[in-house]
Amino acid sequence: MIMHYGLDLDYFVSFNPMINPINIVRGAIGIAATAAAKVPAVEKKFRIAERLDGNWPEGPFLWLHGASLGECKMLLRLAEFLQQDVPLCPQILITTQKTEVFEFFKNAAPGIAFAMAPADTPAALTKFLSRVKPLALVLGENELWPGYLAAMKGLSLKPSVAIVSGRFRRALPFLDYSAIGFASMQTGADQARLQAADRGGLLPQVFIGGDWKLLSWAMSKKEVAAPENPTIDTAFLSMHMAEWTSVIRMVKTAIKQGDSVVLMPRRISEAEDFRKALREQDIIVTEWPLVQKGAVTLVSSFGKTAEILATTKNAVVGGSFSPGLGIHDFWEPLQNGVATCVGPYSKGQKETVCALVREGVLTQLQSTAFFSSKNFPDIGPVKSFLEREREKIIRSYGKLVEFLTILLIEQG
């Protein structure tokens, strides 16, 4: 993933003497980022100046980085486990590019620091490294920023970057993988694509470690069990206004059946848009936590997913009813024993969704015309599949602990 890139090519050349197209792109976007930071509306939304100039804590730190809310929730749980399991674990810093994610997590866990991620520019990374002094970098899913990899390579004699819960689609030309010493990928397809992209053979063994959004559940040894006496018949989770046409068809079907419905927007900023659109359809709208049959309960604040799932019978996962979006976290309802349904699109998780549908763990609707509470899967196949995933995740987590422990000991 590439966003903001720097101007001073000499910095990158110090890590990689071959000038290549990535550096040119980094330079061009770095100029644009500096200009964009001077526009008040853009700066307020994206906090570009903070990513360029930093407000980072004093290190040294073990650095964890993720992009989305789901990735950062996973990294937060991971950080808590690493504090327990890695001997003499240093302070931990979690960074993100998303302003709304940072706002949600900044006070979430004592002893773990949060900050906006440095822009992938030479000047920003120089400031970040001088203050944070990262001893190692753990990347969530697919955050392979060229500058991050190059910077970590320059800081350590041994590979000091780990990928966890890795997803990989395609490679950037000339990307140097030699800073990566650990790679746990979600699926066999992700593993194969990453190994094929590493034409220089610089990566260590790349293995399949499952989706670490299940890490907290896997470590808890908690069994999958459906909620007792659920009061919510159907919860629509992480829905976008871009999916409205599909959402309203399914909501009307559920309301016609006399169901109680909860709607949780992906973006809190879209809550009022959903409220207005529902009322225009003459649908009764209440506010969470008030739930009633034949009405839609709207969720207009972050952090309510666990509460909702604790009393939900069926869940429909957003991001899967529009081709331009990426499917959101379907593991959370599954691990809570909630029968789960997704739409026809599974961008970013196509192989996993296909496997789960094939195993009877997920239901995938190709058309909302067929939506009803009868579409949702039974709990039996969900339990069996998740137990296999648990074993895979615990094994790969153990390998990460070993990797970090050896690396930190060797660094003294």
N, C-alpha and C positions, 0 to 999 in steps of 0.2 A: 504494500500500500504506500502511495506517495502523495504528500500534500505540499508542505512548504519546504523549499530547497534554498541552499545558500549560494553566495556569490563568489567567495574566495576559493578558487579551485586548488590553490597551493596547499590548503589544509587537507583536502581529500587526497591529494597526490602523496602527501606524507604517509598515508596508509596504503594507497594503491597507486603506483607510479604510472599506470596506463590511463591516460585521459580517454573517457568514453562518453557515450550519449547521456548516461545518467547524470554525469557532472554538469553537462550543459543545461539539462532540465532543472537540476537543483539550483543552478545560478539564476535562471529565468524566473522561477517561481519564488525564489528568495526576494527578488526585487519587488515582485507583485505583493508578497506578504507584508513587506515593510510599508509599502504605500497603503495597503488595505487597513493596516493598524491605525492609520491617521483618520479614518472615516469613523465617526462616533458610533453610528448604528451597527456597523460591521464589528467594531471592536467590542461593543457591549455584548453582542451575541456570541462571538468566537474567542474573545480574550486573546487576540493575536499578540499584542504587546507583551502580555505575561508569558506567552510561549517563546517570544524572541528574547526578552530580557530577564525573565525569571523572577520568581519569589520562592526559591527553592531552599529547603532546610540544609543545615550543615551536616555533612556525612562523617564517616563512611556509612553507606547503606547497602543492603541487598535490594536491588531495584527490580520491581515488577511493573510491567506495562500492559495495559489493555485498552481497547477502544470503546466498546459498547457497554451498556449497563450490565448485560449478562456476563460479559467477560470479566468486568471489574468485580462483580459479586463473587464469581468463581475465584478470582485472585485474592479477594479478602479472606475467603475461607482457607485458601491455600496458605496465605501468610500466617494465619493463626496456627495451622498445623505445623508449618516450618519452625515457628518459634518454639514449639514443643519438642520437635524431633531432630532438628539440626543442632549438634553441640556448639555452644558458644555462638549461637545465631546472632548476627549483627542487627542493628536497627533495620526496619523494612520501610521502603518508600514505594507507594503505588501511584503511578501516573496514568492520566487519560487525556485524550484530545477533546472529549465532549464536555462542554461547560455544565450541562444539566447533570451529568453523571458525577462530576466533581462536587457539585453543590449537595448532592444526595449523600456522598460518602465522607465528606471532609471531617465530620464529627462521629463517624460510625464506630470506630474501634480504638480504644486507648492503646498506646504503644505502637501504633502503626500510622505512619505519616501519609498524607495524600497531597498531590500537587498537580497542576496542569503539566502535561508532558512538554519537553522542549521541542520546538520546531526543528525539523531536520535541516538545519542550516549550520555552517561552520561556527559562526559567532555564538548562536544560541547553545550549541553543544559544548563549546569551550567554557562558557559560563556555567552550564549545568554540571559538567564534569568536575570543574574546579571546586564547586560547592558540595555537591552530593557525594563525590568520590565513590562511584559504584564499584563494588567488589565483584559483582556478577549481575547479569540481566536475565530475567525470566519473562518471556514474551507469551502473551495469551493468544492462542489460536493462529492468527496470520499476520501479525504486525512486523513484517520483515522490512523495516526501513533501512535503506542503504547506509545512511549516515550513522545510525545506531550501531549497526554491525561493524562498520569501519572503526568507529570510536572505541568500541569494546575490544576490538582486535589490537588497537594501539595501546591499551591499558594493561594487557595481560599476556604473558608468554604462552599460556595455555588457553584453549577455547573456553570462554567464560559466559557464553550465551546459551540459554535453554529455551526450547519451544515446548509448551505444554498444551494439551488438548488441540494439537495443531490441525489446521485446515490449509490446504494448498491447492491452488488452481493452475496458476501459470507463473513462469519465472520472468523477472526483468532481465534484459540483456546485460551481461557482464557482472551480475551480482556475485559478490564474493561471500561464500558460505563458510569460510574457514574459521570464523569466530564462533560458530555453533558447535558445542560439544555434547548436546543432549537434544534429542528430538522425539517426542512422544506424540504420534499423530492419531487423529480420531478414527480413521478408517484405512483399510488396505489401499484404497484408491488414492487417498492423500499421501500415504507412504510411497507408493509407486511414482506419483508425480514429482514429489520432492527429490527422490533418488535420481529420477531421469533428468531433472533440472540441474543437478550437481554434476556437471560434465567433468569437472576436475577431480572428482572423487575425494573432496576435502571433508565431507561430513563423516562423522562416526556412524555406527550402526543406527539406523532409523527404525523404530518399532511402532507397533499399534498399541496405543494405550487408552483408547476410548475417549468419550466426551467428559471432560472434568467438570462440567456443570453439575454432574452427579457426585462430585468428590465428597461433599459434606455428608450426603446421604450414605455413600459407600462406606465412609469411615465410621458412621454412627452405628452400623450393624442393624439399623431399623428395618423391619420387614415392611413390604408394600401391603397396605390394607386400605380398603375404601373407607371414606369418612362415614361415621355412624350418624344416622338421622340427618342427612344433608338438607339444608333449607333452601339452597340454590339449585335449581334444576339444571341451568346452563349458564356458564360464565364465558363471555367472549373476552379473551385476554390479549392485550397488546395490539389493539385494532387501530388502523389508520383511516383517516377520512377518505383516502384514496381507495379504500375497500368498501365504501359506503353502500354501493349497489348490492353487493353480496351480503353485507351485514344486515341491511334492512329486510331482505328477503328471509333470512334465517330468523331474525328477531320476530317478524310477523308470524312465521310458522310456529315458533315457540309460544308466543303470546296466544295464538289461536288454540294451542293445546292446553292453555291455562297454566303454563310454566312460570316460575319465577326466574327472572333473567338479570344478570349483572354484566355491565359493559365497562371494561377498563381500557381507556385509550392508551396507545403507545406513547403519545406526546400529550402531556397535561395541557399544553397550549391549545389542543384540539377538543378539550372537554366541552367547552361551550358550543362549539360547532356541532358536536354530536347531540347535545341537549336540544338545540334549536331544530335540528333536522328530525329528531324523534318526535318532538312536539308538533311539528308540521304534519306528521303522519298520524296525529291524534293518539299517540301512545303516552300512557302515564309514565312520568319520569320521577324517580325518587333519588335521594342522595345516600351513598354508602354511609352507615351500615344498615339503613332501613331497606328490608327486602320484603316484597309482597308478590303474591301470585298475580299474573296478568299484567305486570308492570316491569319496567326496566330500571334497575338501580345503577346510577352512573357513579363511577369512581373518579374523583378529581384531585387526587393527591398520590404521591409516590409511596412505595413501601407497603402496600396493602395485599400483595399477592398471596402471601402465606395465610393471612386471615381469611381471604376469600376461598382458597383451596381447601382449607380445613372443614368447610361446610358445603362443598360443591359436589354434585353428582357427575356432571359432564362439562368438559371444557372444549372450546374452539380457539385455536391459536392463530393470532394475526400474522401479518406479513406474508400470508400464503394465499391471499385472494386477489393479488395484483401482481403481474409479471415483473414490474419494476422494483418491487420490494424484496427484502430478504426475510425468510421465515424466522420467527422468533422462538423462544425457548419452549420446546414441547416436553423437555425432560422434567421440568418442575411439576406440572400436573401429573405426569406418569408416576413419578416417585412418591407422590402423595395419594396414589391409588385412585386418581380421577380419570375416568374414561375420556379419551382425548381424540379430537378430530382436527384435521388440517384441510386446507383448500388445495386447489389443483397445482399451485406453484410452490416450489421448495428451494428457491435460490439460496445457495450457500450450504445446503444440507441435502442435496438431491440423493446421494448414495445412501445416506443414513435413513432418510424418509422411505426410500424404496425398500430397504431391508426391514424396517419396522412395519410397513404395510404388509409385506410378504409374510412376516412372522405373526401377523394378527395383533400387533401391539398398538398400532395407529389405524384409524380410519381416514382415508383420503377421499374427499368429495371432488369429483370432476365437474359437478354442477350443483349449485345450491338448491335447485329444484328438487333434489333428492334428500334434502336435509330434514331430519326428524330425530327425536331422542332415541329412536330404535337403531340409528346408524352406528352408535358408539360400541367399541369393542368390549369383550369380557375381561375380567381382571386376571384370569389364569395365565394367558400368554404373556401379559405384562410382567407378572411376577417372575416367570421363568427367564425371560429375556434380561431383566434387570439384574438378576442374580449373576448371570454370566458377565454382564458389564461390570458389576461390583468387583469380581475377581480380577478382571483386566485393569481396572483403575487402581486398585490397591497395589497391584504388582508394579505398575508404572510409577506410582507415587513413591514407592520404596526405592526405585532406581534413581529418581530425582534427588531424594534425600542423600543417597550415596554419592551422587555426582557433586552436589553442593558441599557436602561435608569434606570430601577429598580436596576439592578446589580451594575451600576456605582454609583448610589446614596447610596446604602448600603455599598459600599466600602469606602465611605467618600470622 
